[in-house]
Amino acid sequence: MITEEESRVLKFIDRSREDIIGHLRKLIGFRTITPQENETAEGEDYRDLQDFIRSILEEMGFSIDMWEIDSSELDSFPGSGVLKDRDLGNMPVLAGKLEGNGKGRSLILNGHYDVVPAGIIENWKHPPFDAEIEDNKIFGRGASDMKGGIAAIIHALRAIQQTGVILKGDVTVETVPDEEQTCMGTLSCCQRGYTADAAIIPEPTEMKILVAMRGSLYGKITVPGRAGHAEVSHPDWTKGGAVNAISKAAKIIAAMDELNDEWRHSPEKQHKYLDPDIITPTIIHGGEWPVTHPEKVEIIFGSMFIPGTKDKIKEIEAKLKSVADSDSWLKEHPPRLETEGWAYGAEVKEDEPIVDVGKEALRDLGFEPELRGYGTLTDSIHLINHMGIPSISIGPDINTAHMADEYVDIDELMNTTKVMALCIMRWCGTGA
């Protein structure tokens, strides 16, 4: 049931509709594109966005901590996803803290401000950084994933303050970079000591509660061959003949399909909210000349896995060994597996108090509460696993995230803001 105090806050949010839209449009206008793996962020947009958020939070009485990440100094551990040589310069992290009166539960509100590249601009009807409005939608890269969520956080807190509501628990707002690549922005917040009794990340979830997500492993399998003229017959490899690395790589790709089938039917890979583990070849390199047997093939792959998976690398290695053992060439010249920066999956229990708060807030706003999982991960992996903070996500529609003409429906933006406000008040508590 919505209290009189909460009703005042929700009405204030309704009256702030144009301000919320305006702030989100400004956020979209900052071109905070996630750099590719070997690139560095260029331009002033990253810092300008953080300075914009900083000015708003400082006006609201938040104490601000802003810093840049040195990846080489982050603690690295299995599942952390840390890439020690990734340059995160020019992409500052911001953590703002507002102290309550000391009698309530603390809360982290986290959002990533980096966005994936726009892709082919000609595929956009609405320019990706102009934040145009049409049919009650705000278009632009990051509109739903997840600058809309950041706007919702800020204006939920603003509505609480402007209506005179006093929060009992501390609130920390984190706006971070590089979620789309490594999640090291939030990991840096964790290792800097920021913690709370619970956390919410308003990622796009179709107004459902995200409680589970798969982890990820990316890597490369190098399959050896032996060069030789492709227009002549060759003896067996044991007698010096050529070995076609593409043919051998085909066996590895077939083995990946076998793995997917095994995982799909394995009781250990079943999860209430997540699909089973999967491995997918995504890039392949091989061969140098049309008339030469290729002597090397590289298979780039991605593998997503449920939180209960203990050692994904070991599982892949075992499959590669079984393929090699069945092939005389590969047994003597085994394929080589290389991985880096794998990230663990995460989940929270269905009966966590923060899950109940989210469900009640959605129900009171007219939504049927529903728990869900993600096939991919979010920054909450570190809040949950590294810090032990129960964390959920609630936000707008995800269907156009990473697509041309990404948008957020304005009504969903408003509802996300209202859900955030109710969750903040109910979790932290209100009153003197």
N, C-alpha and C positions, 0 to 999 in steps of 0.2 A: 504494500500500500504506500502511495506517495504522500508524504507528510506535507503540512502547510509550508514548512521551510523549504522543502525540496521543490514544491510547486512554484515558489517565488523564483528559484534558480532556473527552473525549466522555462518559465515565462520570460525571464531575462534573456535566455539563450534565443528564444523565438524573436525577441526584439532586436537581437544582435545579428540577425541573419546577414545583413549587408556587410557588417564588419568581418564576420567569419569568412564570407565569400572573398572580400577584399584581401584579407590576410593570406588566404590560400592562393589566390592569384599572384600575389607578390612572391610567395614561396616558390611557386612553379616557375616564375620568371628567372630565378637564379639557376644557372646552368651547372648544376652540381653532379655532373656525370661521373660515374665510377670509372676510374682509370683502368685500362687493360693491365694484365699481370705485370708487364715490364715497363709500364708508363708511370708518369707522375702527374698529379693534378696540376693543371695550369689555369691561370687567371685568378681574379679576385672573388668570383661568385661564392666559393665555399666559405671563405671568411666573412664575406658580406652577409650571407644568409645567417651565419652564427651571430654576427654582430646585431642583426635585426632581431633575432630571437632574444639575444642577451638584453637588448634595450627594453623589450617588453617585460621580461621576467624581473629585471632590476626595478622597473616601475612598480611591480607587484610585491616588492620586498624580498625577492629571492637573493641569497648570496650566491655569487657566480664563480665557478672554477672553469677555466678554459685552457686547453693545452693541445699540443701536437704529439702524435704518437711516434716513438722510435721503435719500430718493430723488433729490432735486434735486442731490445731490453725487455720485451715481454717474456714472461715465463711460458715455456713451451712444454706440453705434456700430451700424452696420447688423447686424441680427440679435440685438441685445442684449435686446430686449423691454422696455427701461427705459421706465417711465412717470414722468416727472419730477414730476408733480403728485399721484402716489399717496401717501397717508398711511400709512406703515408703523409709525407710533408705537404703542407698547404691545405690539409683537410682537418681543421681543428675539431676537437671534442668539446662539448659543453655539458656541464652538470650544474644545475641550479637547485639550491635547497631552500625550502621554506619550513621553518620550524613551527610545529604546533605547540599546544600548551603542555605537552609532555604526558598526556593521559590517554593517548590513542595509539592505534597501530600505524606503523610507518608504511609508506608506499613509494615505489619507483614507477614513474611513467616514462617509458622509453620509446624513441622513434628514430629511424634512420633517415637522413636527409639526402643520401646519395641515390641516384637514379640510373637505370640502365641507359645505354645510348639510344638515341631516337631511331636509328636505322635509316632506311631509305626515306628521305624527306618527302619525296613525291607521293608516297603512300599515305601521307597525312592530309586530310581535308582541312584540319585546323593546325596551324603551326605549333610544334611541340612545346614551345616555351612562351607562347603568347597568352595562354590561359583564357581562351575564348569561351563564351557562354552561348549555348544553344540548346533548346528543348529541356531546360532545367538541368543541364549538365555543364560541368566545368571541364574543358578538355586540356590535356597537357601531360607531358611526361612527368610522372610522379603524382598525378592527381589522386589516384587511389593508392599507389604503392610508393611511399606512404606519407607524402606531404599533407594529404587530407587528414591523416591521423594526427600529425603534429599540430595542425591548426585546431583540431578537436580538443587535444590536450590543453593547449593554451587557453582556449575560450571556455572550456569547462571550468578551469581554475579561475579565470577572470570573472565568470558569472557568480561563482561561489563567493569571491571576495566582494564584488560590487553589490551583492545583496546582503552583505553584513554577516555572512556565515563564518563562524570561527571553527577551524579544524583543530581537532585534538592531536592527531598524529602528524608526524613530519612527512612532507612530500618532496621527493627529489625528481626533477625533470632532467632526462638525459637525451640530447640530440647528438647523434653519432654518425660517422662516415663508414663506408666500406662494408655494409651489410650484404650488398649484392655480390661481394667477392670473397670476403674472409671472415666477417663478423669480429674483426679485431678492434673495432671502435668500442663496442660494448665490453669486450674482454678487457680493454684498457680501463674502462670505468670500474670493472670488478677488481682488477689488480691495484687500482688506486684506492680501493677501500670502500667504495659506495655499496651499501647494502640496505635492506629493508625487510619488513615482515612479508611483503608480497610485491608483485610487479604486474603491470599491464602494458602491453604493446598494442596499440590500435592498428595492427596490420589489417589489410582487407580480408575479411572472413565471411562476407555475406550475412553479417549480423548474427553469426554463430560464435560459439566459444571454442577457441583453439586450445586443445589440451595435450596434443601429441604431434610429433613431427619426426620424419626420418632423418638420419644422418647422411653424410655424403663422403665419398672417396673418389678422387680423380687420379688417373695415372696413365702409364704408358707400358705397353708390352712390346718388346723388341724381339722379332722372330728372325733368326739367322738363316741365310741360304749360302749358296756358293755360285759365284758368277760363272758364266759360260756362254758360248755362242748359241743363240736361240734357233738358228737355222740348220743345225746339224744334230745328229743323234748322239746321245751321251751314254756311257756305261753307268752302272750303279754308282752311287756316291762313294761306296767303299773302295771302288776302283778308280776314284779320281773324277767321277762325273759331276756335272753341274747339279745344283739343287735350287729349285725355284722357291724363293721365300714367300711369294704370293700364294702358292699352293699350300705351303705349310701354314701360312697365316689363316687360310680358309678353315683349317682344322681348329684353330684357336677361336675363330668367330663362331663356328658351329658349337664349340664347347661352351661359349657364353650363352647361346640359346639353350643348351642343356641345363646350365646352371639356373637360368630363369625358370625353366620348367620344374626343376627340383625344388627351388625355393617356393614356387607358386603352390606346390602341393605338400610342403613340409609343415607339420603341426607347429614346429618351433618358429616358423616365420609368419604365423598368423597373428593379426592384431585387430582389436575391435574397431579402431579408427584409421588404420593405415593399410595400404597395400603391402604385400610381401616385398622382400628385397628384390632388387633388379640390377643388372649390369648391362650397359649399352655401349657398343662401339660407336664413336661419334666422328672421328677423323682417322684417315688411314694414309700413310705415306709409303711408297715402295716403287722401286725401279728407277733406272736412270737413262735407259736407251732401248728403243723398240726391238733390237735384235740381240739383247743380252738378258740372260736369266737374272732376275734381281737377287742380289745377295743380302738384302735386308729389307724388312717391312716393319714399320712402327704403327701400332694400333693405339690410338688415344681412346680412353673409355671413361665413363662415369658410372658410379654404382651408388644407389641409394639403399638404405637399410633401416629396419625398425630399431627402436632403442634397445631391444633385448639382444641384438646381435653382439656377440662377444668379441670376435676378431675377424673382421671382413677380409683383411689382407691374407690371413691364414687360409680362409676358405678359397680364395682365388688362387693362391699358391698351390693348394692341394689339387685343384682342377687342372691347372697347367701341368703339374707333375704327372697326372693321369694321362693327359694327352701325350706328353713327351715319352712316357713309358711305353706307349702303344706305337711309337714311330721310331724306327732305328736311327734316323738322322737327328731328330729332336732329343732322343735319349742321350746322344753323345754331345749335342749342341743345344741345350735347353733354352727355351725362351726366357727373356729377362724381364722381370716385373719391377717397375719403379713407381713409387707413389710419393706424394708430399702433401702436407697440410690437411689431412683428413679431419672431418668434424663429426663429433658424436651426435646421435639423435637425442631426443629428450621428451619427457612426458610428465604430467602432474596427475595426481590421483583425482578421481571424479568427486570425492567428498572433501577436497580441500576447501577451507572457508572462503578463499577468494573465488573459487568456482561457484560456490553458492551465492556469493554477492553478485557475480555477473549474471547468473540465472535469474535472480530476483529482479535485478535492474531491467533486464530484457523483458521479463514478464510484465512488469509494471508499465512498460512503454508499449505494450501490445504485441510483443513478439513471443513466439513459442520458443523457449530456450532449447537449444540443441548443441550438443558437444560434437566436435569434429577434429580430424587430423589433417596435416599437410603432408604431401608427398615430398616436399622439400623442407628446408629448415629456416628458422628466423633467429634473431639475436637472443631469443629467450633460452637457447641452448646453454649459454654461459650463465645466465641468471639462475637457471635450474640446476645445472650440473656443477658449475664451478663455485657458486655462492650458496646453493641450497635454498634459493628463493622461489617459492611457488609462484608461477607466472602463467598468465593467460593472455590471449589476444581476442579483441572484439573490434570489428571495423566494417567498412562498406564492402560493396561487391568487388570481387577479385577478377572478374571475367575479362576485363580489358587491360589488366596489368601486363606490362612489357610489350603490349601491342601498339600498332599505329592507332592514333586517335584514342589513346587511353583517356578515360574520363572518370569523374566521380559524380554521381547523382547528388544534387544539392540537398534533397530531402534525406538521403542516406548520410550525408555529411552532418546535417543537423541532428539526426538520430544518434550518430556516433558521438557527437559532442554531449548529448543528453545522457547517453549511457555512461560516458566517462565521468560526468558530473555526479550521477547517482552512485557510481562505484566509489569514487573518491570520498564522498560524504559518508557513505555507509561503512566503508572500510576504516577510514581514519577516525570517524566519530566527529560529532559537532557539539558546540556549546562551550561555555566557560569551564 
